[in-house]
Amino acid sequence: MFKAALLGATLLVTGAAAGTAMADTLADVKKAGVLTVATEMQFPPFDFLENNEYKGVDRDLIDEVAKELGVKAKYIDLPWTSVLPGLEAKKFDLVIAPVTITKERMKRYAFTVPISEATAAIMKRADDKSINKPQDIAGKKVGGGKGTSQLAQVKEFGQTLPTPPDVREYVDSNQSYADLAAGRIDASVNSLPNLAFAAAQRKETFAVVLPPFGKPSYFSWVGRLGDDDKSLVEAVNAALVKIQKDGRMATIQKKWFGVAQELPTSVPEPQL
């Protein structure tokens, strides 16, 4: 009887351990040889399609991370508003859309170490003489991506102005830029790296308004909270830190931003 009870207890422990292993996302990724990631491919220079080919900062970085993990990356293109809900529903392993680290988001998601600076700024039409500093958007029409930290920040910033701007939400930033170029809005809000890239591509059309109005902030990738995904986030962090220290990240940043950025090698305490 004692031996039977002991054997039963051993089987229970073994079964529990096997169940834990099966629930480990990193182990599943390595077994499959594929890391499935999602982003919105309408957010240059981080993520965009060119001749139907996925390109950008995140594509280059995740390919290097996948090499470090010994797997291949599989990319899923989704609207921004579907990216984080899809992660929570376990439709993929990791979000590589640049997500601004905020206090509220840290309650729901596991952030990686930063992959870029993300301070919010304003872009105007190059020939617009009425906007020369962020405060000049008072009473003007400003567009930004729905559900983004930058849109939330410009709404908050607008409340400090004599006349709040008319803030308009867009499915993606490119639509905001199109309306800005057409004169349907007066300014677009996004992170400084995004706007600098857009302005550099269309120098005759756009100009960035400096200095940025937002609080210093960072973009990171996002995983799920919990023990099942902890090892995956830790492995991605280790890979990103290695890529930063050996110079590969600087090479990718210079390719897309024109300059390299100094980034923290741990997840910073958010100011937002």
Residue, then its C-alpha position, 0 to 999 in steps of 0.5 A: m500500500f505504501k509503495a503504491a501510494l508513493l508511486g501514485a504521488t511520484l506520477l502526480v509530481t511527474g505529471a505536474a512537472a510535464g504540465t509546467a514544461m508544456a506551458d512554457t512558451l520559450a520551450d514551445v517556441k524552441k521545440a517548434g523552431v518558430l517565434t510568432v510575432a505580431t505588429e502593425m506594418q503601417f508604422p515606419p520606420f519601425d514596421f512597414l511594407e515596401n513592394n509587399e516586403y516587410k521592412g523596418v527597425d523591428r524586422d531587423l531586430i527580431d531577426e537578430v533576436a531569433k538567431e540568438l534563440g536559435v529559431k526563425a521569426k514568423y511575422i503577423d500584420l494586424p491593425w494596431t487596435s488588434v495587436l495587444p488583444g491578440l497577445e492576450a488571446k495567445k494568438f502569437d508569442l510576442v508583440i514587436a510593434p513599438v509599445t510605449i512603456t506606461k504605468e498602466r500598461m505595465k500592470r497588464y503586460a511584460f515589457t522587454v528592454p527598450i528598443s527605441e526612444a519614444t518621446a511624443a512630438i508634433m509634425k506640421r506642413a513644411d510651409d506652415k508658419s503658424i506652428n513653430k513650437p508645440q504650444d502653437i497647436a492651440g485651437k488647431k486640428v491634430g491627428g494621431g493613431k487611435g489607442t496610442s500613447q502619443l495621442a493620449q499625451v497630446k490630449e493631455f498637453g492640449q488641456t494646458l493650452p488656452t484653447p485645446p486642439d481638435v484632436r482626431e483619431y486615425v486607424d494608423s499614422n499614415q492616414s494622419y500624415a495623408d490628411l496633414a499633407a492634404g490640409r485637412i488637419d494642421a499637425s500630426v502627433n507621433s514619436l519623434p523617431n517616427l516623425a523624423f523618418a517621415a519628414a526626412q522622406r518628404k522634406e518638401t512636405f513635412a517638418v518636425v516641430l521641436p522640441p518634443f512636447g512629451k515626457p521622455s519615454y521609450f518603445s519596447w516589445v511586449g509579452r504576456l505576464g505570468d510564469d508561462d511567458k517569463s522565460l521567453v521575455e527573459a530570453v528576448n531581453a538577454a538577446l536584445v542586450k547582447i545585440q546592443k552591446d556588440g554593436r548590431m543595434a547601433t547598426i540597425q538604428k543608423k540604418w533607419f534613424g540616421v543616428a544611434q540611440e543610447l538605450p537602457t539595458s533594463v526596463p525603466e520606470p515609466q514617467l507616463 
